[in-house]
Amino acid sequence: MQGLDGKVAVVTGGSRGIGFSIARGLIDRGVLVVITGTNEATVSRAARDLGPSAAALRADVRRYPEVEQVMTTAVGRFGGLDIVVNNAGIGAFMPVADMSLEVWQQVIDTNLTGVFHCCKAALPHLRARGGGWIINISSLSGTNPFAEGAAYCASKAALNAFSESLMHEVRHDGIRVSTVLPGSVRTGFMSRSKDAAHTSSPTEASGVGSKDAWKLAPEDVAGVVLDLLSHPSRCLPSRVEIRPAQPPRKG
């Protein structure tokens, strides 16, 4: 994987923020990229911005047939599949007593079951190539739970465990599984919507501005993903935590 030119990647949630930065970084290294999102207009616009090495597919990772179609389309269009970056995720932040069953299910189905869907659908194609990478974008919230984040924190903690288990299952197939756990990232996503289906976590962003200058940039997370892909085949960094170097002092 040190030479990425001509490799094929799927990046879920690739229309903005961290996912878009990962897709751009991959394309800059010569990778052919399929990005997904739930809004067809947004994901199509992102693909146009990324250029001819990108293709866009509207897909909801909670729906397995749609995920299967993404993987088969990537293989059909570009000839194979080498890299899957599971970045799609949502958050909803409220006390457990106030959380509806629907909101709980939506968070778990997207952040956990959606990754399962993508991995399951991708594995036959990765095995057909003789190996590859699965990189799951988790969160430090999975190891540092906070009040009113029960659904999000639980989904990311479970994602960490799922990723480690999968790593042990497929490593002898030449498939490397790694989990990236970012801290606060300035994506501006929460400022765009307060709806549970489109809200990122406090570990991702609450707006972009001078007050957020201490936060990680999406490009910082993308840089970690690209660094992982550059490791020689004998090496598997299975979990990487990335956090702001100088967050605001408490108290």
C-alpha positions in Angstrom: 0.0 0.0 0.0 3.0 2.4 0.1 2.3 3.1 -3.6 -1.3 4.3 -3.7 -1.5 5.3 -7.4 -4.3 3.5 -9.1 -5.8 2.0 -5.9 -9.6 2.2 -5.4 -11.2 3.5 -2.2 -14.7 4.0 -0.8 -15.2 6.8 1.7 -18.5 7.0 3.4 -19.8 10.4 4.6 -17.4 11.8 2.1 -19.3 14.9 1.0 -17.9 17.3 3.7 -15.7 17.7 6.7 -13.4 14.8 7.6 -14.6 12.5 4.9 -14.2 15.1 2.2 -10.6 15.9 3.4 -9.8 12.1 3.4 -11.2 11.8 -0.1 -9.1 14.8 -1.4 -6.0 13.4 0.3 -6.4 10.0 -1.3 -7.0 11.6 -4.8 -3.9 13.7 -4.4 -2.0 10.4 -3.9 -3.5 8.9 -7.1 -6.4 6.9 -5.6 -9.7 6.5 -7.4 -12.4 7.3 -4.8 -16.1 6.7 -4.4 -17.7 9.0 -1.9 -21.1 8.4 -0.3 -23.7 10.5 1.5 -27.4 10.6 2.2 -28.0 13.8 0.3 -27.7 13.2 -3.5 -27.1 16.9 -4.4 -24.5 17.4 -1.7 -22.5 14.3 -2.5 -22.7 14.9 -6.2 -21.4 18.5 -5.7 -18.5 17.2 -3.6 -17.5 14.7 -6.2 -17.5 17.5 -8.8 -15.2 19.5 -6.5 -12.9 16.5 -6.1 -12.5 16.1 -9.9 -12.6 13.2 -12.4 -11.0 10.7 -10.0 -14.1 10.8 -7.7 -17.5 9.3 -8.1 -20.5 10.0 -6.0 -23.2 7.6 -4.8 -26.2 8.4 -2.6 -26.4 5.7 0.1 -27.6 5.3 3.6 -25.2 3.0 5.5 -28.0 1.8 7.7 -29.5 0.0 4.6 -27.4 -3.0 3.6 -28.6 -3.3 0.0 -27.5 0.3 -0.6 -24.1 -0.4 0.9 -23.7 -3.6 -1.3 -24.5 -1.5 -4.3 -21.8 1.0 -3.4 -19.1 -1.7 -3.2 -20.2 -3.4 -6.4 -20.4 0.0 -8.2 -16.9 0.9 -7.1 -15.5 -2.4 -8.4 -17.5 -2.2 -11.6 -16.4 1.4 -12.3 -12.7 1.3 -11.2 -11.9 -2.4 -11.4 -11.5 -3.4 -7.8 -11.5 -2.3 -4.2 -8.5 -1.7 -2.0 -9.4 0.8 0.8 -12.6 1.4 2.8 -12.8 4.4 5.1 -15.9 4.2 7.3 -16.5 7.9 8.2 -20.2 8.3 8.1 -21.7 9.0 11.5 -24.2 11.1 13.4 -24.8 12.2 17.0 -27.6 13.2 19.3 -26.9 14.7 22.6 -29.5 14.7 25.4 -30.2 13.0 28.7 -31.2 9.3 28.4 -34.5 10.1 30.0 -35.3 12.5 27.1 -34.0 10.3 24.3 -36.6 8.7 22.1 -36.2 5.1 21.0 -36.0 6.3 17.4 -33.1 8.6 18.1 -31.2 5.9 20.0 -31.7 3.5 17.1 -30.7 6.0 14.5 -27.4 6.7 16.2 -26.5 3.0 16.8 -27.7 2.0 13.3 -25.5 4.6 11.6 -22.4 4.6 13.8 -22.1 0.9 14.5 -24.4 -1.2 12.3 -23.5 1.0 9.3 -19.8 0.2 9.7 -20.7 -3.5 10.0 -22.7 -3.3 6.8 -19.8 -1.6 4.9 -17.2 -4.1 6.2 -19.3 -7.1 5.4 -20.0 -5.9 1.9 -16.4 -4.9 1.3 -14.6 -8.0 2.5 -15.2 -10.2 -0.5 -13.8 -7.5 -2.8 -10.8 -6.8 -0.6 -10.0 -10.6 -0.4 -10.3 -10.7 -4.2 -7.5 -8.1 -4.4 -5.3 -10.1 -2.0 -5.7 -7.6 0.8 -6.3 -4.0 1.6 -7.3 -1.5 4.3 -10.4 -0.9 6.4 -10.1 2.3 8.4 -12.9 3.2 10.8 -13.2 6.8 12.0 -14.3 6.6 15.7 -13.9 9.2 18.4 -12.2 9.8 21.7 -15.8 9.9 23.0 -15.7 6.1 22.8 -13.0 6.0 25.5 -14.1 9.2 27.4 -17.9 9.2 27.9 -19.6 12.4 28.9 -23.1 13.4 30.2 -25.8 13.6 27.5 -23.7 11.6 25.1 -24.9 8.1 26.0 -25.9 7.0 22.5 -22.9 8.5 20.7 -20.4 7.4 23.2 -21.8 3.9 23.3 -21.8 3.7 19.5 -18.2 4.7 19.3 -17.1 2.4 22.2 -18.8 -0.5 20.4 -17.2 0.5 17.1 -13.7 0.3 18.8 -14.4 -3.2 20.0 -15.9 -4.2 16.6 -12.9 -2.9 14.8 -10.4 -4.7 17.0 -12.3 -8.0 16.7 -12.4 -7.6 12.9 -8.7 -6.8 12.8 -7.9 -10.2 14.4 -10.3 -12.0 12.0 -8.9 -10.7 8.7 -5.2 -9.8 9.3 -4.1 -13.1 7.7 -6.0 -12.3 4.6 -3.8 -9.3 4.1 -6.5 -6.9 5.2 -5.4 -4.4 7.8 -8.1 -2.8 10.1 -7.3 0.4 11.9 -9.4 2.7 14.0 -8.7 6.5 14.2 -10.0 8.3 17.3 -10.0 12.0 16.8 -10.6 14.6 19.5 -12.2 18.0 18.7 -12.3 18.8 15.0 -13.4 22.1 13.6 -15.8 20.9 10.8 -18.6 23.4 11.5 -21.1 20.6 11.1 -23.1 21.3 14.3 -23.6 24.9 13.2 -25.3 23.7 10.0 -28.0 21.6 11.7 -29.3 20.7 15.1 -31.3 17.8 13.8 -30.2 14.5 15.4 -29.7 12.9 11.9 -27.2 15.6 10.9 -25.4 16.6 14.1 -21.8 15.7 14.8 -20.4 15.1 18.3 -18.7 17.6 20.6 -15.5 15.8 19.6 -16.0 16.8 16.0 -17.2 20.5 15.9 -19.4 23.3 17.1 -18.5 25.8 14.4 -15.5 27.2 12.5 -14.0 30.4 13.7 -11.2 32.0 15.7 -12.6 30.5 18.9 -12.1 27.1 17.4 -8.6 27.6 16.2 -7.3 25.2 18.9 -9.2 22.3 17.4 -7.9 19.8 14.9 -8.5 20.6 11.2 -10.2 17.9 9.1 -6.9 17.7 7.1 -5.2 16.6 10.3 -7.4 13.5 10.5 -6.9 12.9 6.8 -3.2 13.1 7.3 -3.4 10.3 9.9 -5.3 8.1 7.4 -2.8 8.7 4.7 0.1 7.9 7.1 -1.6 4.6 8.0 -1.8 3.7 4.3 1.9 4.3 3.9 3.0 1.7 6.4 4.8 -1.4 5.0 2.8 -4.6 4.9 4.5 -6.0 7.9 3.2 -3.2 10.1 -0.3 -2.7 11.5 -1.0 0.4 13.6 -4.4 -0.8 14.8 -5.5 2.2 16.8 -4.5 5.9 16.6 -5.6 8.6 18.9 -5.3 12.2 17.6 -6.2 15.2 19.8 -5.6 19.0 19.8 -2.1 19.8 21.1 -3.3 22.7 23.3 -7.0 22.6 24.2 -8.4 25.4 26.4 -7.3 25.0 30.0 -10.1 23.9 32.4 -11.0 25.9 35.4 
